[in-house]
């Protein structure tokens, strides 16, 4: 969520074609299962002069889950797990951004999954900004990682066979909102 260079504070929107939320969880302590949420929307406000003022609100369509197998995906969307019918969205709302070492940041916020809201901390591991020639819109890409305990969100089935620790990886690309897209940007 940090920036090098000078940009005016502005609102940003998620580029859904270049954004994914992934999670990894141990399966029978053999390999890790990978889940992917593909439908992401939200708003970001970025203040390059004071990154601690940055804000994020992200909404994920629960039914956009893909576990790589249709039957496995359907099982995960049922009431024993994500309960997509009762909880059609997963939401994250930032509460604080803090510096974490040289050029690194921690993004803290509230994550709501399956009707349970818990605080989480994500580490910004990578970011880069540019104006891709195919869009002409100033964009920034971010890689965020964090770990959570699935039991904190009521996802507690099959404790002996499915790991409780979940690695969360968010790859997200933001674009300046169209109303701000024409302004000058310096790096």
KAMO-V905828 format. One record per residue. N is the residue number from 1. RES is the residue in one letter. SS is DSSP state (hx for helix, st for strand, lp for the rest). Layout:
{{N RES SS} {N RES SS}}
//
This chain:
{{1 X lp} {2 X lp} {3 X lp} {4 X lp} {5 X lp} {6 X lp} {7 X lp} {8 X lp} {9 X lp} {10 X st} {11 X st} {12 X st} {13 X st} {14 X st} {15 X lp} {16 X hx} {17 X hx} {18 X hx} {19 X lp} {20 X st} {21 X st} {22 X st} {23 X st} {24 X st} {25 X st} {26 X st} {27 X st} {28 X lp} {29 X lp} {30 X lp} {31 X st} {32 X st} {33 X st} {34 X st} {35 X st} {36 X st} {37 X st} {38 X lp} {39 X lp} {40 X st} {41 X st} {42 X st} {43 X st} {44 X st} {45 X st} {46 X st} {47 X lp} {48 X lp} {49 X lp} {50 X lp} {51 X hx} {52 X hx} {53 X hx} {54 X lp} {55 X st} {56 X st} {57 X st} {58 X st} {59 X st} {60 X st} {61 X st} {62 X hx} {63 X hx} {64 X hx} {65 X st} {66 X st} {67 X lp} {68 X lp} {69 X lp} {70 X hx} {71 X hx} {72 X hx} {73 X hx} {74 X hx} {75 X hx} {76 X hx} {77 X hx} {78 X lp} {79 X lp} {80 X lp} {81 X lp} {82 X lp} {83 X lp} {84 X lp} {85 X lp} {86 X lp} {87 X lp} {88 X lp} {89 X st} {90 X st} {91 X st} {92 X st} {93 X st} {94 X st} {95 X st} {96 X st} {97 X st} {98 X st} {99 X st} {100 X lp} {101 X lp} {102 X lp} {103 X lp} {104 X lp} {105 X st} {106 X st} {107 X st} {108 X st} {109 X st} {110 X st} {111 X st} {112 X st} {113 X st} {114 X lp} {115 X lp} {116 X st} {117 X st} {118 X st} {119 X st} {120 X st} {121 X st} {122 X st} {123 X st} {124 X st} {125 X st} {126 X st} {127 X st} {128 X st} {129 X st} {130 X st} {131 X st} {132 X lp} {133 X lp} {134 X lp} {135 X lp} {136 X lp} {137 X lp} {138 X st} {139 X st} {140 X st} {141 X st} {142 X st} {143 X st} {144 X st} {145 X st} {146 X st} {147 X st} {148 X st} {149 X st} {150 X hx} {151 X hx} {152 X hx} {153 X hx} {154 X lp} {155 X lp} {156 X lp} {157 X lp} {158 X lp} {159 X lp} {160 X lp} {161 X lp} {162 X st} {163 X st} {164 X st} {165 X st} {166 X st} {167 X st} {168 X st} {169 X st} {170 X st} {171 X st} {172 X st} {173 X st} {174 X st} {175 X st} {176 X st} {177 X lp} {178 X hx} {179 X hx} {180 X hx} {181 X lp} {182 X lp} {183 X lp} {184 X lp} {185 X lp} {186 X lp} {187 X lp}}
//
